[in-house]
Amino acid sequence: MLPVGGTGGGVSVGLTDAKWNDAVLALMALGYKSGEAQEAVRAVAAALGPQATVEELVRAALKRSVSAK
């Protein structure tokens, strides 16, 4: 079971549990490891805020990983 609500590392970003899980699971389906997916969602959720959609979270996480390479 994945940590939900952005609390895996003790950081609350105000996302609903469903948004958090959906974004993490989407990244994992694309090949991210669980920890990588959680960190990516945590980082972009902090920037995008609680109003971000799952699609926005995933898109921002993917862009973040591409620009980090």
N, CA, C and O atoms as a CHARMM CRD file, in Angstrom:
* protein
*
  276
    1    1 MET  N      0.83500  -1.18000   0.00000 PROA 1      0.00000
    2    1 MET  CA     0.00000   0.00000   0.00000 PROA 1      0.00000
    3    1 MET  C      0.87900   1.24100   0.00000 PROA 1      0.00000
    4    1 MET  O      1.87700   1.30300   0.71700 PROA 1      0.00000
    5    2 LEU  N      0.51000   2.21900  -0.79700 PROA 2      0.00000
    6    2 LEU  CA     1.27800   3.45700  -0.88500 PROA 2      0.00000
    7    2 LEU  C      0.85200   4.44100   0.18700 PROA 2      0.00000
    8    2 LEU  O     -0.31900   4.47100   0.56700 PROA 2      0.00000
    9    3 PRO  N      1.78600   5.25000   0.68300 PROA 3      0.00000
   10    3 PRO  CA     1.38400   6.31700   1.57800 PROA 3      0.00000
   11    3 PRO  C      0.50000   7.29000   0.80000 PROA 3      0.00000
   12    3 PRO  O      0.70600   7.48700  -0.39700 PROA 3      0.00000
   13    4 VAL  N     -0.45700   7.88500   1.45200 PROA 4      0.00000
   14    4 VAL  CA    -1.39700   8.76000   0.76000 PROA 4      0.00000
   15    4 VAL  C     -1.33600  10.17500   1.28900 PROA 4      0.00000
   16    4 VAL  O     -0.79800  10.44300   2.36400 PROA 4      0.00000
   17    5 GLY  N     -1.90100  11.07300   0.50200 PROA 5      0.00000
   18    5 GLY  CA    -2.03100  12.44500   0.94400 PROA 5      0.00000
   19    5 GLY  C     -0.73600  13.21100   1.04800 PROA 5      0.00000
   20    5 GLY  O     -0.68800  14.26900   1.67500 PROA 5      0.00000
   21    6 GLY  N      0.31300  12.69400   0.44400 PROA 6      0.00000
   22    6 GLY  CA     1.57900  13.41400   0.48600 PROA 6      0.00000
   23    6 GLY  C      2.29500  13.29700   1.81100 PROA 6      0.00000
   24    6 GLY  O      3.21200  14.07000   2.08600 PROA 6      0.00000
   25    7 THR  N      1.89600  12.34500   2.64300 PROA 7      0.00000
   26    7 THR  CA     2.48200  12.26600   3.96800 PROA 7      0.00000
   27    7 THR  C      3.56700  11.21100   4.08900 PROA 7      0.00000
   28    7 THR  O      4.04400  10.95200   5.19400 PROA 7      0.00000
   29    8 GLY  N      3.97100  10.59500   2.98600 PROA 8      0.00000
   30    8 GLY  CA     4.97900   9.55000   3.04000 PROA 8      0.00000
   31    8 GLY  C      6.27300  10.00300   3.67900 PROA 8      0.00000
   32    8 GLY  O      6.91600   9.23700   4.39600 PROA 8      0.00000
   33    9 GLY  N      6.65900  11.23900   3.42800 PROA 9      0.00000
   34    9 GLY  CA     7.88600  11.76100   4.01800 PROA 9      0.00000
   35    9 GLY  C      7.61300  12.79900   5.07600 PROA 9      0.00000
   36    9 GLY  O      8.50500  13.55900   5.45400 PROA 9      0.00000
   37   10 GLY  N      6.36400  12.84000   5.56600 PROA 10     0.00000
   38   10 GLY  CA     6.01600  13.80900   6.59200 PROA 10     0.00000
   39   10 GLY  C      5.72600  15.17900   6.02500 PROA 10     0.00000
   40   10 GLY  O      5.67200  16.15500   6.77300 PROA 10     0.00000
   41   11 VAL  N      5.53800  15.27700   4.71800 PROA 11     0.00000
   42   11 VAL  CA     5.27800  16.56200   4.08200 PROA 11     0.00000
   43   11 VAL  C      3.85700  16.56800   3.56900 PROA 11     0.00000
   44   11 VAL  O      3.51800  15.78000   2.68600 PROA 11     0.00000
   45   12 SER  N      3.02300  17.43500   4.09800 PROA 12     0.00000
   46   12 SER  CA     1.64500  17.53200   3.62500 PROA 12     0.00000
   47   12 SER  C      1.55200  18.63100   2.58400 PROA 12     0.00000
   48   12 SER  O      1.96700  19.76400   2.82700 PROA 12     0.00000
   49   13 VAL  N      1.01400  18.29900   1.43800 PROA 13     0.00000
   50   13 VAL  CA     0.89300  19.29100   0.36900 PROA 13     0.00000
   51   13 VAL  C     -0.55400  19.61600   0.07700 PROA 13     0.00000
   52   13 VAL  O     -0.83600  20.34300  -0.87600 PROA 13     0.00000
   53   14 GLY  N     -1.48300  19.10100   0.86800 PROA 14     0.00000
   54   14 GLY  CA    -2.88000  19.44600   0.73200 PROA 14     0.00000
   55   14 GLY  C     -3.63000  18.71200  -0.36700 PROA 14     0.00000
   56   14 GLY  O     -4.75200  19.09700  -0.69600 PROA 14     0.00000
   57   15 LEU  N     -3.05200  17.67800  -0.93900 PROA 15     0.00000
   58   15 LEU  CA    -3.74200  16.90800  -1.96000 PROA 15     0.00000
   59   15 LEU  C     -4.69000  15.91700  -1.31300 PROA 15     0.00000
   60   15 LEU  O     -4.47000  15.48500  -0.18200 PROA 15     0.00000
   61   16 THR  N     -5.73600  15.55800  -2.02500 PROA 16     0.00000
   62   16 THR  CA    -6.58100  14.48400  -1.52800 PROA 16     0.00000
   63   16 THR  C     -5.83400  13.16400  -1.68100 PROA 16     0.00000
   64   16 THR  O     -4.92100  13.04500  -2.49800 PROA 16     0.00000
   65   17 ASP  N     -6.22500  12.19900  -0.90200 PROA 17     0.00000
   66   17 ASP  CA    -5.60000  10.87600  -0.97400 PROA 17     0.00000
   67   17 ASP  C     -5.72700  10.30200  -2.38000 PROA 17     0.00000
   68   17 ASP  O     -4.78100   9.70700  -2.89600 PROA 17     0.00000
   69   18 ALA  N     -6.88100  10.47600  -2.99500 PROA 18     0.00000
   70   18 ALA  CA    -7.11200   9.91700  -4.33200 PROA 18     0.00000
   71   18 ALA  C     -6.19600  10.56700  -5.36500 PROA 18     0.00000
   72   18 ALA  O     -5.62900   9.87000  -6.20600 PROA 18     0.00000
   73   19 LYS  N     -6.04400  11.87700  -5.31800 PROA 19     0.00000
   74   19 LYS  CA    -5.14800  12.55900  -6.26800 PROA 19     0.00000
   75   19 LYS  C     -3.71300  12.07300  -6.09900 PROA 19     0.00000
   76   19 LYS  O     -3.02600  11.76300  -7.07200 PROA 19     0.00000
   77   20 TRP  N     -3.27900  12.01400  -4.85100 PROA 20     0.00000
   78   20 TRP  CA    -1.90800  11.57900  -4.55200 PROA 20     0.00000
   79   20 TRP  C     -1.66800  10.17600  -5.10000 PROA 20     0.00000
   80   20 TRP  O     -0.70700   9.94200  -5.83300 PROA 20     0.00000
   81   21 ASN  N     -2.54400   9.25200  -4.73900 PROA 21     0.00000
   82   21 ASN  CA    -2.38500   7.86100  -5.17800 PROA 21     0.00000
   83   21 ASN  C     -2.46500   7.73300  -6.68700 PROA 21     0.00000
   84   21 ASN  O     -1.66100   7.02600  -7.29500 PROA 21     0.00000
   85   22 ASP  N     -3.42300   8.40500  -7.29600 PROA 22     0.00000
   86   22 ASP  CA    -3.57700   8.31000  -8.74800 PROA 22     0.00000
   87   22 ASP  C     -2.33600   8.82000  -9.47600 PROA 22     0.00000
   88   22 ASP  O     -1.88500   8.20500 -10.44300 PROA 22     0.00000
   89   23 ALA  N     -1.78700   9.93300  -9.01700 PROA 23     0.00000
   90   23 ALA  CA    -0.59000  10.48100  -9.65900 PROA 23     0.00000
   91   23 ALA  C      0.60700   9.55100  -9.47200 PROA 23     0.00000
   92   23 ALA  O      1.36300   9.31100 -10.41400 PROA 23     0.00000
   93   24 VAL  N      0.78000   9.03100  -8.26200 PROA 24     0.00000
   94   24 VAL  CA     1.89500   8.11100  -7.99600 PROA 24     0.00000
   95   24 VAL  C      1.73900   6.84600  -8.83100 PROA 24     0.00000
   96   24 VAL  O      2.70000   6.39200  -9.45100 PROA 24     0.00000
   97   25 LEU  N      0.54800   6.28000  -8.85200 PROA 25     0.00000
   98   25 LEU  CA     0.32200   5.05400  -9.62000 PROA 25     0.00000
   99   25 LEU  C      0.50500   5.27300 -11.12100 PROA 25     0.00000
  100   25 LEU  O      1.00200   4.38800 -11.81700 PROA 25     0.00000
  101   26 ALA  N      0.11400   6.43100 -11.61900 PROA 26     0.00000
  102   26 ALA  CA     0.30900   6.73300 -13.04300 PROA 26     0.00000
  103   26 ALA  C      1.79400   6.76500 -13.37700 PROA 26     0.00000
  104   26 ALA  O      2.21200   6.23400 -14.40600 PROA 26     0.00000
  105   27 LEU  N      2.58600   7.38100 -12.52000 PROA 27     0.00000
  106   27 LEU  CA     4.03000   7.42700 -12.75800 PROA 27     0.00000
  107   27 LEU  C      4.64900   6.03300 -12.65800 PROA 27     0.00000
  108   27 LEU  O      5.55500   5.69600 -13.42000 PROA 27     0.00000
  109   28 MET  N      4.16300   5.23600 -11.72800 PROA 28     0.00000
  110   28 MET  CA     4.66900   3.86900 -11.60300 PROA 28     0.00000
  111   28 MET  C      4.32000   3.05200 -12.84700 PROA 28     0.00000
  112   28 MET  O      5.11200   2.21500 -13.27900 PROA 28     0.00000
  113   29 ALA  N      3.15500   3.28700 -13.41700 PROA 29     0.00000
  114   29 ALA  CA     2.76500   2.58800 -14.64700 PROA 29     0.00000
  115   29 ALA  C      3.68000   2.97500 -15.80500 PROA 29     0.00000
  116   29 ALA  O      3.83200   2.22000 -16.76600 PROA 29     0.00000
  117   30 LEU  N      4.28000   4.14500 -15.70700 PROA 30     0.00000
  118   30 LEU  CA     5.20500   4.60900 -16.74000 PROA 30     0.00000
  119   30 LEU  C      6.65000   4.19800 -16.45300 PROA 30     0.00000
  120   30 LEU  O      7.56300   4.57700 -17.18600 PROA 30     0.00000
  121   31 GLY  N      6.85500   3.42000 -15.38400 PROA 31     0.00000
  122   31 GLY  CA     8.18500   2.88900 -15.12600 PROA 31     0.00000
  123   31 GLY  C      8.92300   3.45700 -13.93300 PROA 31     0.00000
  124   31 GLY  O     10.03700   3.02200 -13.64200 PROA 31     0.00000
  125   32 TYR  N      8.33500   4.41900 -13.23100 PROA 32     0.00000
  126   32 TYR  CA     8.97400   4.96000 -12.03600 PROA 32     0.00000
  127   32 TYR  C      8.92400   3.92400 -10.92600 PROA 32     0.00000
  128   32 TYR  O      7.97000   3.15200 -10.84100 PROA 32     0.00000
  129   33 LYS  N      9.93600   3.90100 -10.08200 PROA 33     0.00000
  130   33 LYS  CA     9.89100   3.11100  -8.86100 PROA 33     0.00000
  131   33 LYS  C      8.99300   3.86000  -7.87000 PROA 33     0.00000
  132   33 LYS  O      8.80200   5.07000  -7.99300 PROA 33     0.00000
  133   34 SER  N      8.45400   3.14900  -6.90400 PROA 34     0.00000
  134   34 SER  CA     7.51700   3.75000  -5.95100 PROA 34     0.00000
  135   34 SER  C      8.09000   5.00700  -5.28300 PROA 34     0.00000
  136   34 SER  O      7.43900   6.05100  -5.25300 PROA 34     0.00000
  137   35 GLY  N      9.28900   4.90000  -4.75900 PROA 35     0.00000
  138   35 GLY  CA     9.91100   6.04300  -4.08600 PROA 35     0.00000
  139   35 GLY  C     10.14700   7.22300  -5.00500 PROA 35     0.00000
  140   35 GLY  O      9.96400   8.37400  -4.60900 PROA 35     0.00000
  141   36 GLU  N     10.55800   6.93700  -6.24600 PROA 36     0.00000
  142   36 GLU  CA    10.77600   8.00300  -7.23300 PROA 36     0.00000
  143   36 GLU  C      9.46200   8.70300  -7.56700 PROA 36     0.00000
  144   36 GLU  O      9.40600   9.92900  -7.66300 PROA 36     0.00000
  145   37 ALA  N      8.41000   7.91100  -7.74100 PROA 37     0.00000
  146   37 ALA  CA     7.10600   8.47300  -8.07600 PROA 37     0.00000
  147   37 ALA  C      6.58700   9.34500  -6.93500 PROA 37     0.00000
  148   37 ALA  O      6.07200  10.44000  -7.16400 PROA 37     0.00000
  149   38 GLN  N      6.72600   8.85200  -5.71000 PROA 38     0.00000
  150   38 GLN  CA     6.26500   9.63200  -4.55400 PROA 38     0.00000
  151   38 GLN  C      7.03100  10.93800  -4.42000 PROA 38     0.00000
  152   38 GLN  O      6.43700  11.98400  -4.15800 PROA 38     0.00000
  153   39 GLU  N      8.33300  10.88300  -4.59700 PROA 39     0.00000
  154   39 GLU  CA     9.14600  12.10800  -4.49300 PROA 39     0.00000
  155   39 GLU  C      8.78500  13.09200  -5.59900 PROA 39     0.00000
  156   39 GLU  O      8.68900  14.29500  -5.35700 PROA 39     0.00000
  157   40 ALA  N      8.58500  12.58400  -6.80600 PROA 40     0.00000
  158   40 ALA  CA     8.22500  13.46100  -7.92200 PROA 40     0.00000
  159   40 ALA  C      6.89300  14.15100  -7.66600 PROA 40     0.00000
  160   40 ALA  O      6.76400  15.35500  -7.88700 PROA 40     0.00000
  161   41 VAL  N      5.90300  13.39700  -7.20300 PROA 41     0.00000
  162   41 VAL  CA     4.58700  13.98900  -6.91400 PROA 41     0.00000
  163   41 VAL  C      4.70000  14.97800  -5.76600 PROA 41     0.00000
  164   41 VAL  O      4.10400  16.05400  -5.81400 PROA 41     0.00000
  165   42 ARG  N      5.45200  14.63000  -4.74400 PROA 42     0.00000
  166   42 ARG  CA     5.63700  15.53900  -3.60800 PROA 42     0.00000
  167   42 ARG  C      6.23600  16.86600  -4.07300 PROA 42     0.00000
  168   42 ARG  O      5.77800  17.93600  -3.67000 PROA 42     0.00000
  169   43 ALA  N      7.25000  16.79100  -4.91400 PROA 43     0.00000
  170   43 ALA  CA     7.92600  18.01200  -5.37300 PROA 43     0.00000
  171   43 ALA  C      7.01800  18.89700  -6.21000 PROA 43     0.00000
  172   43 ALA  O      6.96300  20.10900  -5.99900 PROA 43     0.00000
  173   44 VAL  N      6.31100  18.30500  -7.15500 PROA 44     0.00000
  174   44 VAL  CA     5.46900  19.14000  -8.02200 PROA 44     0.00000
  175   44 VAL  C      4.19900  19.58200  -7.31900 PROA 44     0.00000
  176   44 VAL  O      3.67900  20.65900  -7.61000 PROA 44     0.00000
  177   45 ALA  N      3.68800  18.77700  -6.40000 PROA 45     0.00000
  178   45 ALA  CA     2.48100  19.16900  -5.66600 PROA 45     0.00000
  179   45 ALA  C      2.74500  20.39800  -4.81400 PROA 45     0.00000
  180   45 ALA  O      1.87800  21.25900  -4.66800 PROA 45     0.00000
  181   46 ALA  N      3.93400  20.47500  -4.25800 PROA 46     0.00000
  182   46 ALA  CA     4.29200  21.64300  -3.45100 PROA 46     0.00000
  183   46 ALA  C      4.28100  22.90400  -4.30600 PROA 46     0.00000
  184   46 ALA  O      3.90300  23.97500  -3.83100 PROA 46     0.00000
  185   47 ALA  N      4.69300  22.78200  -5.55800 PROA 47     0.00000
  186   47 ALA  CA     4.72900  23.93900  -6.45800 PROA 47     0.00000
  187   47 ALA  C      3.34900  24.26200  -7.03500 PROA 47     0.00000
  188   47 ALA  O      2.99200  25.43100  -7.18000 PROA 47     0.00000
  189   48 LEU  N      2.57400  23.22200  -7.36300 PROA 48     0.00000
  190   48 LEU  CA     1.28300  23.43400  -8.01800 PROA 48     0.00000
  191   48 LEU  C      0.14000  23.71800  -7.05000 PROA 48     0.00000
  192   48 LEU  O     -0.83200  24.38000  -7.41400 PROA 48     0.00000
  193   49 GLY  N      0.24800  23.22900  -5.83400 PROA 49     0.00000
  194   49 GLY  CA    -0.78500  23.46400  -4.83500 PROA 49     0.00000
  195   49 GLY  C     -1.89400  22.42900  -4.86500 PROA 49     0.00000
  196   49 GLY  O     -1.93100  21.57200  -5.74800 PROA 49     0.00000
  197   50 PRO  N     -2.79800  22.51000  -3.89700 PROA 50     0.00000
  198   50 PRO  CA    -3.83700  21.48600  -3.73300 PROA 50     0.00000
  199   50 PRO  C     -4.90000  21.48300  -4.82800 PROA 50     0.00000
  200   50 PRO  O     -5.63900  20.50700  -4.95100 PROA 50     0.00000
  201   51 GLN  N     -4.99600  22.52800  -5.61200 PROA 51     0.00000
  202   51 GLN  CA    -5.99700  22.57800  -6.67900 PROA 51     0.00000
  203   51 GLN  C     -5.55800  21.82100  -7.92900 PROA 51     0.00000
  204   51 GLN  O     -6.35100  21.66200  -8.85700 PROA 51     0.00000
  205   52 ALA  N     -4.32600  21.35600  -7.97100 PROA 52     0.00000
  206   52 ALA  CA    -3.79300  20.66400  -9.15400 PROA 52     0.00000
  207   52 ALA  C     -4.56700  19.37400  -9.42000 PROA 52     0.00000
  208   52 ALA  O     -4.94300  18.65300  -8.49600 PROA 52     0.00000
  209   53 THR  N     -4.79400  19.10500 -10.69300 PROA 53     0.00000
  210   53 THR  CA    -5.43600  17.85200 -11.08300 PROA 53     0.00000
  211   53 THR  C     -4.38500  16.75300 -11.16100 PROA 53     0.00000
  212   53 THR  O     -3.18500  17.02400 -11.15800 PROA 53     0.00000
  213   54 VAL  N     -4.85100  15.51000 -11.23100 PROA 54     0.00000
  214   54 VAL  CA    -3.93700  14.37800 -11.38600 PROA 54     0.00000
  215   54 VAL  C     -3.12300  14.54600 -12.66200 PROA 54     0.00000
  216   54 VAL  O     -1.91300  14.31700 -12.67200 PROA 54     0.00000
  217   55 GLU  N     -3.79100  14.94500 -13.73000 PROA 55     0.00000
  218   55 GLU  CA    -3.10100  15.12500 -15.01300 PROA 55     0.00000
  219   55 GLU  C     -2.01300  16.18300 -14.91200 PROA 55     0.00000
  220   55 GLU  O     -0.92200  15.99600 -15.45200 PROA 55     0.00000
  221   56 GLU  N     -2.28700  17.29000 -14.23100 PROA 56     0.00000
  222   56 GLU  CA    -1.28200  18.33900 -14.06200 PROA 56     0.00000
  223   56 GLU  C     -0.10100  17.84300 -13.23500 PROA 56     0.00000
  224   56 GLU  O      1.05200  18.15800 -13.52800 PROA 56     0.00000
  225   57 LEU  N     -0.40000  17.06700 -12.20400 PROA 57     0.00000
  226   57 LEU  CA     0.67300  16.51900 -11.36300 PROA 57     0.00000
  227   57 LEU  C      1.57600  15.59100 -12.15700 PROA 57     0.00000
  228   57 LEU  O      2.80000  15.68700 -12.07400 PROA 57     0.00000
  229   58 VAL  N      0.97200  14.69400 -12.92400 PROA 58     0.00000
  230   58 VAL  CA     1.75800  13.73100 -13.70400 PROA 58     0.00000
  231   58 VAL  C      2.57200  14.45300 -14.76800 PROA 58     0.00000
  232   58 VAL  O      3.75900  14.17700 -14.94000 PROA 58     0.00000
  233   59 ARG  N      1.93800  15.37600 -15.48100 PROA 59     0.00000
  234   59 ARG  CA     2.63700  16.12700 -16.53100 PROA 59     0.00000
  235   59 ARG  C      3.82000  16.89800 -15.94700 PROA 59     0.00000
  236   59 ARG  O      4.91100  16.88300 -16.51600 PROA 59     0.00000
  237   60 ALA  N      3.60900  17.56700 -14.82000 PROA 60     0.00000
  238   60 ALA  CA     4.68800  18.33600 -14.19600 PROA 60     0.00000
  239   60 ALA  C      5.80400  17.42500 -13.69800 PROA 60     0.00000
  240   60 ALA  O      6.98100  17.77300 -13.80100 PROA 60     0.00000
  241   61 ALA  N      5.44600  16.26600 -13.16300 PROA 61     0.00000
  242   61 ALA  CA     6.46600  15.32300 -12.69300 PROA 61     0.00000
  243   61 ALA  C      7.30200  14.80500 -13.84800 PROA 61     0.00000
  244   61 ALA  O      8.51800  14.66100 -13.72300 PROA 61     0.00000
  245   62 LEU  N      6.65600  14.52500 -14.97100 PROA 62     0.00000
  246   62 LEU  CA     7.39300  14.04800 -16.15800 PROA 62     0.00000
  247   62 LEU  C      8.32900  15.14200 -16.67800 PROA 62     0.00000
  248   62 LEU  O      9.48000  14.86700 -17.01400 PROA 62     0.00000
  249   63 LYS  N      7.83900  16.36800 -16.74300 PROA 63     0.00000
  250   63 LYS  CA     8.69200  17.47900 -17.19600 PROA 63     0.00000
  251   63 LYS  C      9.86800  17.67400 -16.24900 PROA 63     0.00000
  252   63 LYS  O     10.98300  17.96100 -16.68500 PROA 63     0.00000
  253   64 ARG  N      9.61700  17.52000 -14.96100 PROA 64     0.00000
  254   64 ARG  CA    10.67300  17.67600 -13.94900 PROA 64     0.00000
  255   64 ARG  C     11.76000  16.62400 -14.15400 PROA 64     0.00000
  256   64 ARG  O     12.95000  16.92500 -14.05100 PROA 64     0.00000
  257   65 SER  N     11.35100  15.39600 -14.44300 PROA 65     0.00000
  258   65 SER  CA    12.34600  14.33600 -14.60900 PROA 65     0.00000
  259   65 SER  C     13.14700  14.50900 -15.90100 PROA 65     0.00000
  260   65 SER  O     14.33000  14.17200 -15.94500 PROA 65     0.00000
  261   66 VAL  N     12.51900  15.02400 -16.93700 PROA 66     0.00000
  262   66 VAL  CA    13.22100  15.26000 -18.19100 PROA 66     0.00000
  263   66 VAL  C     14.22400  16.39600 -18.03000 PROA 66     0.00000
  264   66 VAL  O     15.34500  16.30900 -18.53100 PROA 66     0.00000
  265   67 SER  N     13.83300  17.45300 -17.34100 PROA 67     0.00000
  266   67 SER  CA    14.73900  18.58700 -17.17600 PROA 67     0.00000
  267   67 SER  C     15.86300  18.29500 -16.18700 PROA 67     0.00000
  268   67 SER  O     16.88400  18.98300 -16.19000 PROA 67     0.00000
  269   68 ALA  N     15.68200  17.27600 -15.33800 PROA 68     0.00000
  270   68 ALA  CA    16.71200  16.92200 -14.37600 PROA 68     0.00000
  271   68 ALA  C     17.83600  16.09300 -15.00300 PROA 68     0.00000
  272   68 ALA  O     18.89900  15.93100 -14.40300 PROA 68     0.00000
  273   69 LYS  N     17.60200  15.57400 -16.19800 PROA 69     0.00000
  274   69 LYS  CA    18.59900  14.72100 -16.85400 PROA 69     0.00000
  275   69 LYS  C     19.58000  15.50700 -17.65600 PROA 69     0.00000
  276   69 LYS  O     20.48000  14.93100 -18.26700 PROA 69     0.00000
